[in-house]
Structures are given as structure tokens and as C-alpha cells.
Amino acid sequence: MLIGTFPRLSGAAVRLRRLAAQLNKAAMATNRQSSFPSSAAKGDAPTAAILIIGDEILKGHTLDTNSAFLTRALRKLGVSVQRITVIPDTPEVIAKEVALLSPQYTHLITSGGIGPTHDDVTFESIAMAFQEELYPHPELSRLVGEFFGVVDKDSAAMKLAMVPRSAKLNYGTDPQSGKPLRYPLV
């Protein structure tokens, strides 16, 4: 699951409720489908690792506020954050950390790194971690086209539609309206 920076606290609260709905749905799916003994599958509290991606954090140019925010939010949802790691925007490092952390925790949440820029390497790195290829997901391509007004498959924005083959889109439900969310977690 990927989460970006929250620009405003009020917007963050809305997103947190949406995240809660999506995490609960994902946790239930994990419990039903898991082939390895995660702590949640054994009846223990779900666990999480937070992977903060960004050279700007490691250089001290940007303050990481997402870790504290996510940890507090996840605790309120009953998810025990077991690890927080900050890494550079280097595909091999991201892939190594994702491969290391993903089997150990119920949820691995990445923050930073993803965006409609030419130098975004997040999805590419996650695909590398699971030894998969990227492909243009048709639904994400449509959403990116609608949001950015871009259809050129080589554009920076369209990189957001390039995901690992096994990626699943989780739309979740808005807890306030009960309607499906417009944009998914990947």
C-alpha cells in the first residue's frame, strides 16, 4: 500500500478514515488468503512496517512527519507498528527492503517516492522486489488520463499506471458516505 504526504490536517483525517477502511478490508483478505503464518493469521494483532522513501529525508531537506502520523493512526486501528525504515530513492535499496519486510508484517506501507515525475522509481522497485514485470494497468491508465489529462504512455504521469503484474487495486469504502473511493491503494 502506498500513501503520499498529507497536505492538510483536515484532509488527513478524511484520508485516515479511508485508509482505515482499506486496511481493515486488506487485513480480512490477508487472514483468508495467507499461505504463511503472519501474526494476524494466528489471531494476534495485525502488524505493520513503514518504509519511508526519499533522498530529501536522508539529506535533511525534508522532515519526515508521515512516520509519526501513520504510527498514531495505525495504533488507533489496532495495528502494531513494528518497524520504521528510511531509505534513499535507489531502486535496488527499495527492492531489497520491500523483499525483506513484506513477509514479516501484515502490512507494509510505503511513503514518499511515488508521484507523477520522470524520476519516480517506486513501482519499478516493488516489481523488482517480487521479480515481476511492470505493465500498464488499464484501470489505472484510465484514472491517470482523467486526473492529469494525459494519455501519452511515455509521460511522467502515466508512470503511475505502470504496476507489477500481481498488483491489486483496493478501492475501499468511504466511511462517511459509504461509497467506493475514486482512487485505489495499489
Backbone hydrogen bonds, N-H to C=O, Kabsch-Sander energy under -0.5 kcal/mol:
donor,donor_aa,acceptor,acceptor_aa,energy
3,I,110,T,-2.4
12,A,8,R,-2.3
13,A,9,L,-2.2
14,V,10,S,-1.6
15,R,11,G,-2.4
16,L,12,A,-2.7
17,R,13,A,-2.0
18,R,14,V,-1.9
19,L,15,R,-3.2
20,A,16,L,-2.7
21,A,17,R,-2.0
22,Q,18,R,-2.2
23,L,19,L,-3.3
24,N,20,A,-2.5
25,K,21,A,-2.0
26,A,22,Q,-2.7
27,A,23,L,-2.9
28,M,24,N,-2.0
29,A,25,K,-2.0
30,T,26,A,-2.6
31,N,27,A,-2.4
32,R,28,M,-1.7
33,Q,29,A,-2.4
34,S,30,T,-2.2
38,S,36,F,-2.0
42,K,38,S,-1.2
43,G,40,A,-1.5
44,D,39,S,-2.3
48,A,80,S,-2.0
49,A,107,H,-2.0
50,I,83,R,-2.6
51,L,49,A,-0.5
51,L,109,I,-3.1
52,I,50,I,-0.7
52,I,85,T,-3.3
53,I,51,L,-0.6
53,I,111,S,-3.1
54,G,52,I,-0.5
54,G,87,I,-2.8
57,I,54,G,-0.6
58,L,54,G,-1.6
59,K,55,D,-2.0
60,G,57,I,-1.0
61,H,56,E,-1.7
62,T,56,E,-1.9
65,T,63,L,-1.0
69,F,65,T,-1.9
70,L,66,N,-3.2
71,T,67,S,-2.5
72,R,68,A,-2.3
73,A,69,F,-2.4
74,L,70,L,-3.2
75,R,71,T,-2.3
76,K,72,R,-1.8
77,L,73,A,-1.0
78,G,75,R,-1.6
79,V,74,L,-2.8
80,S,46,P,-2.8
80,S,78,G,-0.5
81,V,79,V,-0.7
82,Q,48,A,-2.9
82,Q,80,S,-0.6
83,R,48,A,-1.0
85,T,50,I,-2.5
87,I,52,I,-2.8
90,T,88,P,-2.0
93,V,90,T,-0.6
94,I,90,T,-2.6
95,A,91,P,-2.8
96,K,92,E,-2.1
97,E,93,V,-2.3
98,V,94,I,-2.7
99,A,95,A,-2.5
100,L,96,K,-2.0
101,L,97,E,-2.9
102,S,98,V,-2.5
104,Q,101,L,-1.4
105,Y,101,L,-1.0
107,H,47,T,-1.9
109,I,49,A,-2.6
109,I,107,H,-0.5
110,T,1,M,-2.3
110,T,108,L,-0.5
111,S,51,L,-2.3
112,G,3,I,-0.8
114,I,112,G,-0.7
117,T,115,G,-1.9
120,D,117,T,-1.3
125,S,121,V,-2.3
126,I,122,T,-2.3
127,A,123,F,-2.6
128,M,124,E,-2.0
129,A,125,S,-2.0
130,F,126,I,-1.5
131,Q,128,M,-1.2
132,E,127,A,-2.8
135,Y,163,V,-2.1
137,H,135,Y,-1.0
137,H,161,A,-2.7
141,S,137,H,-2.8
142,R,138,P,-2.0
143,L,139,E,-2.2
144,V,140,L,-3.0
145,G,141,S,-2.3
146,E,142,R,-2.4
147,F,143,L,-2.7
148,F,144,V,-2.9
149,G,145,G,-1.5
150,V,144,V,-0.6
155,S,152,D,-2.2
159,K,155,S,-0.5
159,K,156,A,-1.2
160,L,157,A,-1.8
161,A,158,M,-1.6
162,M,159,K,-1.2
163,V,135,Y,-2.3
163,V,161,A,-0.8
165,R,133,E,-1.5
167,A,164,P,-2.0
168,K,186,V,-0.5
170,N,168,K,-0.5
170,N,185,L,-2.8
171,Y,169,L,-0.6
174,D,179,K,-3.3
178,G,174,D,-3.3
181,L,171,Y,-0.6
181,L,172,G,-1.5
185,L,170,N,-2.5
